[in-house]
Amino acid sequence: MYLNLKSVIATVACATLLAGTVMAQTPKKTTKPASAATKSAARPAASATPALTMTSTIDSVAYAIGVSVAGSLKSQGLSDINTALLMQAINETLKGGTTAMTAEQANKTIGEYFHKQTALKSGENQKIGQQFLEENKKRQGVTTTASGLQYEVLKMGEGPKPAATDRVRTHYHGTLVDGTVFDSSVERGEPVEFPVNGVIQGWQEALQLMPVGSKWKLYVPSELGYGERAAGPAIGPNSALVFEVELLEILK
């Protein structure tokens, strides 16, 4: 998903601190071959460097930020980032030393990187979604509407159909086209209530076609979903989405 540039910088900075802590705890390995005398001599085993401990509230906050930031970087495909350079940059900046980039150059580098990665991911997702929907519409039982929405009736209810201005209660299970689950009221065991006109276009269209008591499987093109925007860590830009939706009731 797109990040505010200041958020990206803050994320990288925090990740650097985390990386520095981890590296400081890791014993360095020598690359110099041992001499013959060294090889033959018995040497005591090196004692392991003790892990840092949290002795105060701010220590706990520091560790918590590290966990959170590392998870964020990993979700953005940055788990293999050069932590040595991260540590060097943060140390130079905090100590007031000379850095290889100015703040403006750093901002530009970060912005250009994320813009390029988003564009690449967006194109890849769009291609995958289009191929999936093209094959899916050929299956028996799948209906394609004029907008491009595809749906499959799992159960047809006999109740009224909601209007765009109605509020409804539903159960749903949402996945990417590869089956990755990104959200599910079914798994949480708790139905969700919302206005029909307050959700993505694919849902708005489908709900107004569904009698209460129905359960349909929706195949939503990206333009009827979140479009070029990402939505959370799992839904990337231009992602086609799949939902099983059960319309439980229209709320008055």
MARBAZA-68280 format. One line per field, with one value per residue: residue in one letter; chain; x, y, z of N, C-alpha, C in turn. Coordinates in steps of 0.02 Angstrom, whole numbers, m for minus. Layout:
REM MARBAZA-68280
type = c(A:...)
mol = c(A:...)
nc1 = c(X:...)
nc2 = c(Y:...)
nc3 = c(Z:...)
cac1 = c(X:...)
cac2 = c(Y:...)
cac3 = c(Z:...)
cc1 = c(X:...)
cc2 = c(Y:...)
cc3 = c(Z:...)
REM end
This chain:
REM MARBAZA-68280
type = c(M:Y:L:N:L:K:S:V:I:A:T:V:A:C:A:T:L:L:A:G:T:V:M:A:Q:T:P:K:K:T:T:K:P:A:S:A:A:T:K:S:A:A:R:P:A:A:S:A:T:P:A:L:T:M:T:S:T:I:D:S:V:A:Y:A:I:G:V:S:V:A:G:S:L:K:S:Q:G:L:S:D:I:N:T:A:L:L:M:Q:A:I:N:E:T:L:K:G:G:T:T:A:M:T:A:E:Q:A:N:K:T:I:G:E:Y:F:H:K:Q:T:A:L:K:S:G:E:N:Q:K:I:G:Q:Q:F:L:E:E:N:K:K:R:Q:G:V:T:T:T:A:S:G:L:Q:Y:E:V:L:K:M:G:E:G:P:K:P:A:A:T:D:R:V:R:T:H:Y:H:G:T:L:V:D:G:T:V:F:D:S:S:V:E:R:G:E:P:V:E:F:P:V:N:G:V:I:Q:G:W:Q:E:A:L:Q:L:M:P:V:G:S:K:W:K:L:Y:V:P:S:E:L:G:Y:G:E:R:A:A:G:P:A:I:G:P:N:S:A:L:V:F:E:V:E:L:L:E:I:L:K)
mol = c(A:A:A:A:A:A:A:A:A:A:A:A:A:A:A:A:A:A:A:A:A:A:A:A:A:A:A:A:A:A:A:A:A:A:A:A:A:A:A:A:A:A:A:A:A:A:A:A:A:A:A:A:A:A:A:A:A:A:A:A:A:A:A:A:A:A:A:A:A:A:A:A:A:A:A:A:A:A:A:A:A:A:A:A:A:A:A:A:A:A:A:A:A:A:A:A:A:A:A:A:A:A:A:A:A:A:A:A:A:A:A:A:A:A:A:A:A:A:A:A:A:A:A:A:A:A:A:A:A:A:A:A:A:A:A:A:A:A:A:A:A:A:A:A:A:A:A:A:A:A:A:A:A:A:A:A:A:A:A:A:A:A:A:A:A:A:A:A:A:A:A:A:A:A:A:A:A:A:A:A:A:A:A:A:A:A:A:A:A:A:A:A:A:A:A:A:A:A:A:A:A:A:A:A:A:A:A:A:A:A:A:A:A:A:A:A:A:A:A:A:A:A:A:A:A:A:A:A:A:A:A:A:A:A:A:A:A:A:A:A:A:A:A:A:A:A:A:A:A:A:A:A)
nc1 = c(42:17:127:137:265:340:306:365:501:512:484:593:697:667:677:811:868:824:890:1021:1028:1009:1120:1222:1217:1262:1395:1548:1618:1777:1867:1991:2107:2144:2300:2422:2466:2366:2260:2293:2296:2203:2057:1960:1782:1695:1604:1430:1357:1258:1081:1000:905:741:723:649:503:518:611:533:442:529:568:445:413:512:474:351:387:478:393:311:403:437:315:309:398:530:615:744:824:969:1036:1152:1188:1075:1094:1213:1174:1077:1151:1249:1166:1102:1212:1254:1342:1425:1322:1289:1186:1079:937:836:874:865:727:679:736:675:540:538:574:466:361:396:395:262:199:247:195:60:35:65:m31:m148:m139:m142:m270:m355:m332:m378:m516:m558:m549:m632:m762:m805:m848:m979:m1128:m1082:m1118:m1099:m1106:m1154:m1062:m950:m940:m939:m1039:m1093:m1223:m1245:m1341:m1510:m1607:m1771:m1819:m1845:m1760:m1623:m1614:m1506:m1497:m1524:m1484:m1388:m1365:m1236:m1143:m978:m838:m682:m563:m406:m374:m292:m328:m288:m336:m403:m496:m631:m788:m849:m749:m721:m838:m942:m1068:m1078:m1133:m1188:m1213:m1283:m1237:m1114:m1005:m884:m900:m929:m991:m1101:m1175:m1203:m1272:m1394:m1454:m1477:m1592:m1646:m1576:m1503:m1350:m1209:m1069:m949:m854:m745:m692:m544:m575:m701:m679:m554:m478:m339:m290:m215:m272:m251:m127:m137:m213:m165:m130:m243:m302:m399:m543:m618:m769:m871:m1034:m1163:m1325:m1404:m1505:m1613:m1594:m1696)
nc2 = c(m59:118:227:365:481:528:431:320:354:362:230:163:216:171:35:26:52:m63:m159:m126:m159:m296:m336:m295:m388:m501:m611:m574:m658:m722:m705:m741:m869:m1000:m1025:m1159:m1190:m1138:m1216:m1338:m1315:m1327:m1235:m1137:m1140:m1005:m888:m860:m708:m619:m598:m440:m363:m310:m181:m75:30:106:30:m81:m20:15:m110:m159:m69:m106:m237:m211:m124:m204:m305:m230:m189:m314:m356:m274:m324:m302:m380:m423:m313:m208:m212:m168:m50:23:36:107:230:279:293:387:496:520:551:666:664:663:622:508:545:686:745:778:707:579:569:578:464:359:384:366:233:162:203:145:8:m8:17:m90:m200:m172:m186:m322:m382:m343:m411:m545:m548:m520:m630:m734:m701:m707:m843:m893:m848:m934:m1046:m1160:m1100:m978:m809:m662:m490:m332:m239:m312:m383:m543:m680:m819:m922:m993:m1021:m981:m857:m814:m695:m513:m395:m290:m109:23:116:48:m35:m176:m344:m458:m610:m651:m708:m672:m682:m678:m708:m817:m888:m841:m789:m636:m572:m613:m631:m746:m830:m758:m773:m682:m588:m447:m277:m149:m4:m26:57:90:11:m77:m61:m181:m259:m178:m185:m324:m354:m288:m368:m484:m586:m583:m707:m770:m844:m804:m821:m706:m633:m514:m388:m284:m149:m137:m156:m112:m44:47:69:3:m109:m133:m253:m367:m351:m297:m162:m150:m277:m421:m487:m615:m664:m750:m721:m702:m649:m597:m518:m373:m223:m123)
nc3 = c(0:m24:61:173:148:258:349:294:306:444:475:415:491:621:598:573:698:764:687:716:851:848:771:854:952:894:880:796:655:616:463:433:398:514:598:590:716:792:754:810:944:1092:1124:1234:1231:1157:1250:1240:1183:1293:1278:1254:1384:1436:1541:1581:1556:1439:1373:1341:1256:1152:1105:1064:961:872:838:775:669:598:556:471:371:322:268:160:74:108:184:160:166:171:318:377:313:346:486:486:426:517:634:595:569:694:773:718:613:449:316:179:99:80:177:88:m28:22:47:m85:m143:m70:m101:m242:m251:m188:m269:m392:m357:m322:m445:m521:m450:m462:m601:m616:m532:m597:m720:m676:m616:m725:m808:m727:m712:m844:m874:m774:m804:m900:m838:m796:m725:m682:m688:m783:m765:m845:m799:m775:m661:m586:m534:m434:m393:m240:m149:m164:m95:m28:14:21:m90:m55:m60:m123:m22:93:248:287:349:350:314:270:169:120:m11:m103:m279:m279:m171:m47:111:160:237:345:405:437:488:601:666:676:611:496:491:381:273:111:9:57:33:m73:m254:m322:m224:m194:m312:m320:m199:m216:m304:m239:m153:18:122:30:m33:m112:m224:m260:m391:m407:m512:m514:m538:m487:m359:m254:m343:m402:m279:m131:m2:155:215:134:16:m133:m253:m391:m377:m409:m327:m223:m153:m35:m1:113:127:263:324:299:379:482)
cac1 = c(0:55:143:157:338:366:297:417:564:510:488:662:738:655:703:883:883:814:943:1082:1025:1019:1189:1266:1214:1287:1468:1578:1657:1837:1875:2062:2119:2181:2368:2428:2471:2300:2218:2309:2287:2134:2037:1896:1725:1677:1539:1380:1339:1191:1031:980:842:700:723:607:446:541:642:478:416:578:564:380:419:553:433:301:419:505:336:291:452:431:253:320:450:596:647:815:855:1038:1032:1216:1181:1025:1125:1262:1140:1045:1203:1278:1117:1091:1272:1270:1397:1411:1286:1299:1129:1043:869:797:893:837:655:669:754:622:479:545:574:399:320:413:373:189:181:261:146:m6:31:64:m97:m199:m133:m166:m342:m388:m327:m423:m586:m571:m561:m687:m827:m823:m874:m1052:m1156:m1055:m1150:m1061:m1150:m1128:m1006:m893:m947:m958:m1066:m1115:m1273:m1236:m1408:m1554:m1656:m1839:m1838:m1841:m1694:m1609:m1600:m1441:m1500:m1538:m1430:m1396:m1324:m1209:m1084:m937:m772:m648:m496:m377:m389:m251:m355:m264:m390:m385:m545:m685:m833:m864:m696:m728:m901:m981:m1092:m1062:m1187:m1164:m1258:m1267:m1197:m1053:m954:m857:m950:m948:m1039:m1162:m1214:m1225:m1320:m1459:m1481:m1485:m1646:m1624:m1572:m1459:m1278:m1178:m997:m936:m788:m747:m635:m513:m608:m761:m655:m515:m443:m266:m271:m207:m316:m221:m66:m148:m243:m123:m164:m271:m315:m466:m560:m670:m806:m934:m1075:m1230:m1366:m1444:m1567:m1613:m1607:m1742)
cac2 = c(0:180:253:434:481:534:366:276:373:341:157:143:236:125:m30:30:42:m133:m196:m113:m197:m367:m346:m286:m448:m558:m614:m572:m717:m704:m736:m758:m940:m1014:m1051:m1230:m1195:m1124:m1274:m1395:m1298:m1329:m1169:m1139:m1117:m935:m881:m826:m641:m622:m557:m380:m372:m250:m165:m17:39:131:m28:m121:18:9:m177:m164:m33:m147:m292:m182:m98:m260:m337:m186:m195:m381:m359:m235:m356:m275:m421:m432:m247:m207:m185:m135:19:55:53:160:293:305:314:450:550:534:580:729:655:674:566:501:578:737:725:783:651:518:570:564:393:317:394:335:160:137:216:95:m57:m9:12:m159:m245:m156:m218:m395:m401:m333:m466:m606:m543:m525:m700:m773:m686:m730:m915:m906:m834:m990:m1101:m1166:m1073:m911:m756:m600:m433:m283:m204:m357:m423:m613:m710:m889:m931:m1053:m1031:m924:m844:m798:m632:m453:m372:m224:m51:53:155:4:m62:m248:m387:m511:m650:m654:m738:m641:m707:m660:m760:m876:m920:m810:m757:m570:m550:m661:m629:m816:m854:m722:m794:m623:m554:m376:m234:m90:20:m54:105:106:m39:m73:m62:m250:m279:m139:m213:m392:m354:m266:m423:m543:m588:m603:m780:m795:m848:m801:m812:m649:m626:m442:m358:m232:m84:m138:m167:m56:m12:54:76:m58:m109:m177:m286:m424:m331:m251:m123:m185:m347:m450:m516:m666:m664:m786:m673:m725:m593:m623:m479:m301:m192:m66)
cac3 = c(0:m23:127:179:146:326:382:267:336:514:475:401:547:676:578:581:769:778:656:754:913:832:750:912:993:855:879:730:637:580:396:427:413:575:587:608:789:820:741:853:1014:1117:1146:1269:1191:1169:1284:1200:1205:1322:1245:1291:1420:1444:1613:1594:1510:1374:1340:1313:1198:1099:1076:1030:898:828:811:731:609:560:523:417:318:292:228:100:35:125:236:144:162:197:386:394:289:388:550:474:413:577:681:570:577:765:802:685:566:378:285:107:67:117:192:26:m71:52:33:m156:m155:m42:m140:m308:m243:m174:m328:m441:m333:m326:m515:m542:m418:m490:m666:m606:m505:m649:m768:m643:m607:m790:m831:m684:m728:m912:m870:m728:m834:m943:m798:m791:m663:m669:m726:m788:m777:m892:m768:m769:m600:m596:m474:m436:m341:m199:m121:m180:m43:m49:44:m21:m110:m26:m102:m110:39:150:289:286:393:307:329:209:172:64:m29:m167:m328:m264:m111:14:148:186:287:348:463:452:533:665:696:692:551:491:469:346:220:46:m31:93:20:m141:m307:m337:m173:m201:m368:m304:m144:m241:m345:m195:m103:85:129:m24:m24:m178:m229:m304:m420:m416:m546:m473:m547:m446:m291:m228:m398:m397:m208:m91:56:204:193:88:m48:m170:m304:m449:m361:m414:m263:m222:m90:m24:35:133:148:318:333:288:445:481)
cc1 = c(44:67:158:233:369:360:349:484:567:516:559:707:730:683:779:904:876:871:1009:1085:1040:1092:1237:1269:1245:1362:1494:1620:1719:1840:1948:2073:2160:2249:2369:2431:2403:2254:2230:2297:2214:2116:1969:1841:1708:1609:1492:1365:1268:1143:1015:913:806:693:680:550:470:578:588:449:464:574:499:381:460:514:384:332:448:450:312:338:447:370:261:377:519:631:721:852:924:1038:1097:1214:1129:1055:1175:1228:1108:1096:1235:1231:1108:1152:1294:1328:1377:1379:1296:1243:1104:973:825:811:865:763:641:683:700:559:482:543:504:352:333:387:297:166:192:209:77:m16:27:m4:m152:m199:m160:m242:m380:m388:m375:m495:m605:m586:m623:m755:m850:m854:m950:m1075:m1131:m1089:m1107:m1108:m1116:m1067:m943:m893:m969:m986:m1091:m1163:m1261:m1302:m1449:m1606:m1724:m1863:m1834:m1768:m1682:m1599:m1532:m1439:m1514:m1474:m1441:m1350:m1301:m1155:m1044:m869:m735:m578:m471:m391:m346:m274:m332:m322:m366:m435:m602:m726:m851:m813:m699:m791:m946:m1003:m1078:m1122:m1158:m1216:m1236:m1222:m1132:m996:m930:m911:m974:m1000:m1104:m1206:m1243:m1280:m1390:m1491:m1500:m1546:m1617:m1627:m1526:m1386:m1247:m1102:m984:m864:m783:m684:m607:m548:m674:m744:m619:m473:m368:m243:m260:m255:m289:m160:m76:m173:m200:m162:m185:m282:m388:m480:m616:m702:m862:m975:m1144:m1268:m1416:m1509:m1557:m1634:m1650:m1722)
cc2 = c(62:203:328:435:487:468:317:290:351:266:133:159:188:56:m31:20:m30:m175:m188:m153:m270:m381:m339:m348:m509:m559:m613:m634:m694:m739:m756:m831:m949:m1043:m1124:m1237:m1184:m1183:m1330:m1380:m1300:m1261:m1175:m1112:m1045:m931:m840:m757:m641:m576:m496:m392:m306:m236:m105:m14:60:76:m70:m87:11:m58:m186:m128:m73:m203:m266:m160:m154:m297:m297:m191:m262:m386:m320:m263:m332:m316:m432:m366:m249:m172:m150:m62:57:79:110:228:322:328:380:508:569:569:645:724:670:612:566:533:634:711:727:726:586:513:550:490:346:323:360:259:132:148:163:26:m62:m18:m60:m207:m235:m190:m293:m418:m396:m391:m531:m606:m552:m596:m744:m763:m710:m805:m930:m897:m890:m1048:m1100:m1140:m1003:m861:m693:m543:m384:m246:m246:m398:m494:m640:m780:m899:m997:m1072:m969:m916:m824:m732:m574:m436:m303:m170:m22:90:113:m14:m136:m282:m447:m551:m653:m686:m713:m668:m673:m717:m822:m912:m891:m772:m690:m544:m600:m653:m699:m843:m820:m743:m737:m588:m479:m338:m172:m67:m8:m7:126:57:m34:m85:m133:m276:m242:m168:m281:m393:m334:m317:m483:m538:m608:m679:m811:m799:m854:m798:m758:m649:m554:m417:m300:m165:m80:m152:m105:m21:m10:63:6:m53:m158:m211:m339:m403:m277:m212:m165:m259:m366:m487:m567:m665:m716:m741:m703:m665:m617:m585:m406:m270:m131:m16)
cc3 = c(0:48:122:184:214:363:359:300:409:520:465:460:605:661:586:653:789:750:694:817:901:814:808:955:958:854:808:718:599:513:384:444:476:558:610:684:821:812:791:927:1033:1144:1181:1224:1209:1202:1241:1228:1232:1284:1288:1325:1426:1519:1631:1544:1441:1336:1306:1252:1139:1064:1036:963:848:797:760:665:566:523:463:358:282:247:163:57:49:179:223:138:196:266:407:372:328:454:541:466:477:628:660:581:649:796:768:637:495:348:209:67:111:133:130:m21:m44:38:m39:m172:m131:m84:m208:m303:m234:m233:m381:m421:m338:m398:m541:m515:m447:m557:m662:m581:m557:m699:m738:m636:m672:m816:m792:m705:m798:m913:m828:m760:m881:m904:m796:m723:m646:m716:m725:m805:m826:m864:m766:m706:m619:m530:m488:m378:m305:m167:m137:m126:m72:m20:m4:m39:m81:m79:m82:m43:101:187:295:336:352:342:265:223:110:52:m92:m216:m317:m201:m46:49:174:237:286:412:484:501:601:702:714:628:554:464:436:295:153:6:4:81:m53:m193:m323:m288:m180:m256:m349:m252:m168:m287:m302:m150:m36:92:77:0:m94:m172:m281:m327:m444:m452:m504:m479:m508:m373:m266:m281:m388:m325:m178:m32:107:175:140:19:m81:m221:m363:m437:m373:m349:m269:m153:m91:22:50:159:200:328:313:355:437:535)
REM end
